[in-house]
Amino acid sequence: MSSANRNPNALPVYVQIAELLIRDIAAGRLIDGERLPPERDLAAELKVSVGTLRKSLAELEKKGMLERIQGSGNYVRETGTQNSVYAMFRLELPEGGGLPRADILSVDHLKKPTDLPRFGASDMGSRVRRMRYLNDTIIAVEEIWLDESAGLIDRQLLSDSLYRYYQHQLGFWITRAEDRVSLGMLPDWTPPDFTRPAGETVGYIERFSWSEKPEPVEFSKTWFDPDRATYVQRLK
């Protein structure tokens, strides 16, 4: 049992299943032209009802990532748009893919510390600390800062996808991001049930994110266990 608080605003199950399939397609675990298992078998494998699975498949069909042929089955169309909730989440399981989710550790409204790089127009911001999973595997801890000028983050409304929260609750979306990948020491607030202790060196990502404004509105730091996750950037 995690010491963090399980997020009560997780994405609907059918959206989670759709996102899992999208990430499997992006990772090459499902290839263009591949026929998916029969719906009853796939629903049983994913531990959802057939009705829920069909809603998920309808989402993929709308995105052009699935062709449903009457009497034949459901076929992957990798050339479709990958308009995924997690399109900018670059960490994957070693074998590829995996559904991202998060335990919220804390959400605070604070003055930006002096050791943060410059971003946004305000000296205040919302700070979110989370522990991240792919499927049920703990992979990372992260700290995200959103500039106050972009809005305040309400913990009670926060979903697993922060960028989806920005769109639906704050009225803006992230249009681009810049990642800087290196090594870093796990912070002193690392939960005791994380895979490695505070102070140990792991994979490290710093990200600046932009909306429509010229200056970045978000800065984040992610520490990930390289034995459990890989940073992947695909160019298409």
C-alpha positions in Angstrom: 0.0 0.0 0.0 1.4 3.4 -1.0 1.9 6.0 1.6 0.6 8.6 -0.8 -3.0 9.4 -1.4 -4.6 7.5 -4.3 -6.0 10.1 -6.8 -9.8 10.2 -6.6 -10.0 12.0 -10.0 -8.4 9.2 -12.1 -9.4 9.2 -15.8 -12.5 7.2 -16.7 -11.6 3.5 -17.2 -12.5 3.6 -20.9 -10.1 6.6 -21.4 -7.4 4.7 -19.4 -7.8 1.7 -21.7 -7.7 3.8 -24.8 -4.5 5.6 -23.6 -2.9 2.3 -22.8 -3.6 1.0 -26.3 -2.3 4.3 -27.8 0.9 4.0 -25.9 1.3 0.4 -27.0 0.9 1.4 -30.6 3.4 4.3 -30.2 5.9 1.8 -28.6 5.5 -0.7 -31.4 4.0 -3.3 -29.2 0.9 -3.1 -31.5 1.9 -2.7 -35.1 0.1 -1.2 -38.1 -2.3 -3.7 -39.6 -2.3 -6.0 -36.6 -5.7 -7.5 -35.7 -6.6 -7.1 -32.0 -7.8 -10.2 -30.1 -11.6 -10.7 -30.1 -13.3 -8.1 -27.9 -14.4 -10.6 -25.2 -10.9 -11.9 -25.0 -9.3 -8.5 -24.9 -11.8 -7.2 -22.3 -11.0 -10.2 -20.1 -7.2 -9.6 -20.5 -7.6 -5.9 -19.6 -10.1 -6.8 -16.7 -12.9 -4.6 -18.0 -16.4 -5.2 -19.4 -16.9 -5.6 -23.1 -19.0 -2.4 -23.0 -16.1 -0.4 -21.5 -13.7 -1.9 -24.1 -16.0 -0.9 -26.9 -16.0 2.7 -25.7 -12.2 2.6 -25.6 -12.0 1.2 -29.2 -14.4 3.9 -30.3 -12.0 6.5 -29.0 -9.2 5.0 -31.0 -11.4 4.8 -34.1 -12.1 8.6 -33.8 -8.4 9.3 -33.6 -7.8 7.3 -36.8 -5.8 4.6 -34.9 -8.2 1.7 -35.4 -10.2 0.3 -38.2 -13.3 -1.8 -37.3 -14.3 -4.2 -40.1 -17.7 -5.8 -39.6 -17.4 -9.6 -39.4 -13.6 -9.5 -39.4 -12.3 -7.6 -36.4 -10.5 -4.5 -35.1 -7.2 -3.5 -36.9 -4.5 -1.2 -35.7 -3.8 1.9 -37.9 -0.5 3.3 -36.7 -0.7 6.1 -39.2 -3.6 7.7 -37.4 -3.2 10.8 -35.1 -1.7 10.0 -31.7 -3.7 12.7 -29.9 -3.0 11.2 -26.6 -3.7 12.6 -23.1 -0.1 11.4 -22.3 1.5 12.5 -25.6 4.2 14.4 -23.8 4.9 11.7 -21.1 8.2 10.3 -22.3 8.8 7.5 -19.8 8.0 4.0 -20.8 8.4 0.5 -19.3 11.6 -1.2 -20.6 9.5 -3.3 -22.9 7.6 -0.2 -24.1 4.3 1.5 -23.3 2.6 1.4 -19.9 -0.3 3.5 -18.6 0.8 6.5 -16.6 -0.9 7.3 -13.3 0.1 9.2 -10.2 -0.2 9.4 -6.4 -0.4 13.0 -5.2 2.0 13.7 -2.4 1.3 17.4 -2.0 -0.1 20.5 -3.7 1.0 23.9 -2.4 0.8 27.5 -3.4 4.2 29.0 -2.7 6.7 31.7 -3.5 9.1 30.3 -6.0 12.4 29.3 -4.3 15.5 31.1 -5.5 17.1 28.0 -6.9 14.4 27.5 -9.5 15.2 28.6 -13.0 13.3 31.6 -14.3 9.9 30.9 -15.9 6.6 32.6 -16.1 5.6 36.2 -15.1 5.0 35.8 -11.3 7.2 35.1 -8.3 4.4 32.7 -7.0 3.3 29.3 -8.2 1.5 26.0 -7.5 3.9 23.2 -6.6 2.8 19.6 -7.1 4.7 16.6 -5.9 3.7 13.2 -7.1 4.9 9.6 -7.3 4.4 8.1 -10.8 3.5 4.7 -12.0 3.4 2.8 -15.4 0.6 0.3 -15.0 1.2 -0.9 -11.4 5.0 -0.3 -11.4 6.5 2.6 -9.4 8.9 4.4 -11.7 9.4 8.1 -10.7 8.9 11.0 -8.4 8.3 14.4 -9.8 7.9 18.1 -8.7 5.9 20.4 -11.0 5.7 24.2 -10.7 2.9 26.1 -12.5 3.3 29.9 -12.7 0.6 31.7 -10.8 -0.3 33.8 -13.9 -1.5 30.6 -15.6 -3.9 29.7 -12.7 -3.9 27.9 -9.4 -4.0 24.1 -9.0 -6.8 22.7 -6.9 -5.8 19.3 -5.4 -9.4 18.2 -5.2 -9.9 18.5 -9.0 -6.5 17.3 -10.1 -6.5 14.2 -12.4 -3.7 11.8 -13.3 -3.0 13.9 -16.4 -1.9 17.4 -15.3 -2.0 18.6 -18.9 -5.6 17.5 -19.2 -6.3 19.4 -16.0 -4.8 22.5 -17.5 -7.2 22.2 -20.5 -10.4 21.4 -18.6 -9.9 23.4 -15.4 -7.6 26.3 -16.3 -8.5 26.9 -20.0 -5.1 26.5 -21.6 -3.0 23.7 -23.1 0.7 22.9 -23.3 1.8 23.4 -26.9 5.5 22.4 -26.6 8.0 21.3 -24.1 11.8 21.2 -23.8 13.4 18.3 -21.9 16.9 18.1 -20.5 17.9 14.6 -19.5 20.8 13.8 -17.2 21.4 12.2 -13.8 20.3 13.6 -10.4 20.0 12.7 -6.7 16.6 11.8 -5.4 15.2 14.6 -3.2 14.8 14.4 0.6 11.0 14.2 0.2 11.2 10.9 -1.7 8.5 8.6 -0.3 9.8 5.6 1.7 8.0 3.2 -0.6 9.8 4.5 -3.7 12.2 2.0 -5.3 15.4 3.8 -4.1 16.2 6.0 -1.1 16.6 9.8 -1.0 20.0 10.9 -2.1 20.6 8.0 -4.5 21.6 9.0 -8.1 18.9 8.1 -10.8 17.7 9.3 -14.1 16.7 13.0 -14.1 14.6 15.2 -16.4 14.1 18.9 -16.3 11.3 20.2 -18.4 10.1 23.7 -19.5 6.6 23.8 -20.9 4.9 26.5 -22.9 1.3 27.5 -23.6 0.6 30.2 -26.2 2.7 32.7 -24.3 6.3 33.4 -25.3 7.7 32.4 -21.8 7.3 29.0 -20.3 4.4 28.6 -17.8 5.6 25.4 -16.2 8.9 23.9 -14.9 9.2 20.3 -13.7 11.7 17.9 -12.3 11.4 14.2 -12.6 13.6 11.6 -11.0 13.1 8.1 -12.5 14.4 4.6 -11.7 16.4 3.6 -14.9 15.9 -0.1 -14.0 12.1 0.3 -14.3 11.6 3.0 -16.9 13.3 4.4 -20.0 13.1 7.9 -21.5 11.8 7.7 -25.1 11.5 10.5 -27.6 10.1 9.5 -31.0 10.5 11.6 -34.1 7.9 11.3 -36.8 
